[in-house]
Structure formats: structure tokens, C-alpha cells
């Protein structure tokens, strides 16, 4: 009888440890990510799971439109937004570079 009690207490202890170490933090992370996705608004700087940084231009319930460069928009699924980002887009387009003769000899 005592061996069964010891085994059941060990199994119960392992279950509590697994919950405390694995399940509870993952649940909290999912909840925080869902709250972040729900609070996205125009002008937020975000990064996608693919690593694309952009500014939110429009946010529908399923699709978010990002401005990833000046005048360049991309539509991504809201669920593919990994998080907010501190990377901001440049305020203006860079000037086009002219080829130089010494770089491109004719």
C-alpha cells in the first residue's frame, strides 16, 4: 500500500512541475500575443514572423496592411504578426544612385 502511495505522489508532483514549468508560461505567452494582436492600430510598428518590419496602415479582423517601404504596402495575416517593433521606416525615399564610369566602364 505504501509503494502505491509513493508512486502516486511522485506522479502528482511531476504533473505539477510540468504544469508550472511548461504549460502555464506558454498559456501566458499566448494570452499576451492575442492581446497584442487585438490592440493593433494604425501607425504601430510591427515585425512579422517572416522578419518583415513595417508600419500598420490598415487593420481588418483577419488582414493587416503594412507599409514596408515608402509607398510599398503588403497585406499579411493578423496571426502572422510576431510583435511590436522599434524599427521605424525612413521618412523619405532614398535618391536613386547614378552609375559611375569607374564602376561600370564602357
C-alpha positions as CSV (number, residue, x, y, z in Angstrom):
1,X,0.0,0.0,0.0
2,X,2.8,2.4,0.8
3,X,4.5,1.8,-2.6
4,X,1.3,2.8,-4.4
5,X,1.1,5.9,-2.3
6,X,4.7,6.9,-3.0
7,X,4.3,6.3,-6.8
8,X,1.1,8.3,-6.9
9,X,2.6,11.2,-5.0
10,X,5.7,11.2,-7.4
11,X,3.4,11.2,-10.4
12,X,1.3,14.0,-8.9
13,X,4.5,16.0,-8.1
14,X,5.8,15.5,-11.7
15,X,2.4,16.7,-13.1
16,X,2.5,19.9,-11.0
17,X,6.1,20.6,-12.1
18,X,5.3,20.1,-15.8
19,X,2.4,22.4,-15.5
20,X,4.4,25.1,-13.6
21,X,7.4,24.9,-16.0
22,X,5.8,24.3,-19.4
23,X,2.1,24.8,-19.6
24,X,1.5,27.9,-17.5
25,X,4.2,30.1,-19.2
26,X,3.1,29.0,-22.7
27,X,-0.5,29.9,-21.9
28,X,0.5,33.3,-20.6
29,X,2.6,34.0,-23.7
30,X,-0.4,33.0,-26.0
31,X,-2.7,35.3,-24.0
32,X,-0.2,38.2,-24.2
33,X,0.2,37.7,-28.0
34,X,-3.6,37.6,-28.5
35,X,-4.0,40.8,-26.6
36,X,-1.2,42.5,-28.7
37,X,-2.9,41.4,-31.9
38,X,-6.2,42.7,-30.7
39,X,-4.8,46.1,-29.8
40,X,-3.0,46.7,-33.2
41,X,-3.9,50.1,-34.6
42,X,-2.8,52.3,-37.4
43,X,0.7,53.7,-37.1
44,X,2.1,50.8,-34.9
45,X,5.5,49.5,-36.0
46,X,5.4,45.7,-36.1
47,X,7.5,42.7,-37.3
48,X,6.1,39.6,-38.9
49,X,7.0,36.0,-38.2
50,X,8.9,36.2,-41.5
51,X,11.0,39.1,-40.3
52,X,9.4,41.9,-42.3
53,X,9.3,45.2,-40.4
54,X,6.6,47.7,-41.3
55,X,4.0,50.2,-40.1
56,X,0.4,49.3,-39.8
57,X,-1.6,51.2,-42.5
58,X,-4.9,49.3,-42.2
59,X,-6.1,46.6,-39.8
60,X,-9.0,44.3,-40.7
61,X,-10.1,41.5,-38.4
62,X,-8.1,38.9,-40.5
63,X,-5.7,41.0,-42.7
64,X,-3.3,43.8,-41.7
65,X,-1.8,46.1,-44.4
66,X,1.8,47.1,-43.7
67,X,3.8,49.8,-45.2
68,X,7.2,48.1,-45.6
69,X,8.9,50.9,-47.5
70,X,7.8,54.4,-48.7
71,X,4.8,53.7,-50.9
72,X,5.1,49.9,-50.7
73,X,2.3,48.1,-49.0
74,X,2.0,44.4,-48.1
75,X,-1.0,42.5,-46.8
76,X,-0.3,39.9,-44.1
77,X,-2.5,37.7,-41.9
78,X,-3.0,39.2,-38.5
79,X,-1.9,35.9,-36.9
80,X,1.5,36.3,-38.6
81,X,2.4,39.4,-36.7
82,X,5.1,38.4,-34.3
83,X,5.1,41.6,-32.2
84,X,5.7,45.3,-32.0
85,X,9.0,46.6,-33.2
86,X,11.2,49.6,-32.5
87,X,12.4,49.7,-36.1
88,X,10.9,52.7,-38.0
89,X,10.7,53.3,-41.7
90,X,12.8,56.0,-43.2
91,X,10.8,59.2,-43.7
92,X,11.7,59.7,-47.3
93,X,12.7,57.7,-50.3
94,X,16.4,57.5,-50.9
95,X,17.7,59.2,-54.1
96,X,18.5,56.9,-57.0
97,X,22.2,56.3,-57.4
98,X,23.7,57.1,-60.8
99,X,26.2,54.6,-62.2
100,X,29.7,55.9,-62.2
101,X,32.1,55.5,-65.1
102,X,34.8,53.9,-63.0
103,X,32.4,51.3,-61.6
104,X,30.8,50.5,-64.9
105,X,33.4,51.1,-67.6
106,X,32.1,51.2,-71.2
